[in-house]
């Protein structure tokens, strides 16, 4: 996969999709620095991943907006990896990760039982993912994910805030983060993408706006034992005031999103 990097004073700073993030004039809420990751002969082929028959035409139509390749690069996805797509939703990243890890890899797609009960399309997406050769779907309750062990990566996009919805127990995020930590192998990665809330937004924001404060995410995940490995501004949108519900027509599909990587210590 493509890795666009700039070495400066012994530190490698990620520059996804063009100019370095620190040169874009963005009010970045966290340090956007990652360890040096050089392209590998084991990296999945970009064109083959995007063109994979596992993926749909609708997936490909969304690639530009979702910065799919930048996201896979940042997550360091490699063929043969064992990956969890945490709260798979419609399955966009389940299919994409399945294409990226290849036939020697494995994707576990988690669709919480509560989501399936809430909306029929979530059950349909899980059933469709069951038909992908290198994908296993789990449907355990949101507070007790049944992840396999020895994972290289746990990935979640636009759903971490759901762990804080009022319908779920107050300790849901704590329990899920602990399950992720236990399932990852030492050195494994936990990558979270979600909709930006205003800095310092209170605990009601996931329920009211379906957004979350980045600092809250960092505190919660680090409390589970992870160390932050870096972040990306590839999905930042300076036109998003971060005050509207993500389903509001004024911003839907164009929200500003953060991408943060955490690592389980060796």
BELGIJO-V683211 format. One record per helix or strand of 2 or more residues. SS is the DSSP state (@ for helix, = for strand). FROM is the first residue (numbers start at 0). LEN is the number of residues. If there is no record, write none. Layout:
ss=(SS | SS)
from=(FROM | FROM)
len=(LEN | LEN)
This chain:
ss=(= | = | @ | @ | @ | @ | = | @ | = | @ | @ | = | = | @ | @ | = | @ | @ | = | =)
from=(4 | 10 | 20 | 45 | 56 | 67 | 81 | 91 | 105 | 112 | 119 | 134 | 150 | 159 | 171 | 183 | 204 | 213 | 225 | 256)
len=(4 | 4 | 3 | 6 | 10 | 8 | 5 | 10 | 5 | 6 | 11 | 4 | 7 | 5 | 12 | 13 | 4 | 10 | 7 | 8)
